Amino acid sequence: MKNKAFYIFLGIMLIGLTSFAQFSRATQVTIAGAKSGNLTKSKVVNAGELVISDRAKTISSFEMSFKSSSGVVVYTSNNKKLTQEMKNAINGIKFPTKVTFRNIMAHTNANPDRKERLQEFTITVQ
């Protein structure tokens, strides 16, 4: 009976490790080397683009959003680069603000018609 319990435990551990390995290989997207935490306005603006961890893929489009005094504002880019409007909005932030990058779409370099949605992320711009 102890051996059976050990093998069940071992099986569960192997499944968990396999799942973790698959998750850690998931395509990651960052800006200025970060996908969370605090970044200065200049660091975000100077980075100027989202970076994808998988070189076989290219970012097709994304949205950047944050709350302002007039409500939630959403900006769209049709490639990996921040638009001038996005840069102006970031430079206009007056206090620490959570900025979310979402609806990040990427395609494989071999097949631009095959798109996938990547995980959104939020940074705090100060």
Number of C-alpha atoms within 10 A of each C-alpha: 5 7 8 9 10 11 11 12 11 12 12 12 12 12 11 12 12 12 11 12 11 10 10 10 10 13 14 15 20 18 22 16 13 16 18 15 10 15 17 16 20 14 13 21 20 13 15 18 18 22 19 18 13 13 10 11 18 19 25 19 19 23 18 20 18 19 13 12 6 6 8 9 12 15 15 18 19 14 17 19 17 24 17 12 12 20 16 12 17 20 16 10 14 11 9 14 17 16 18 19 23 19 17 24 19 23 18 17 13 9 10 12 10 10 15 15 15 18 14 17 19 20 21 18 21 16
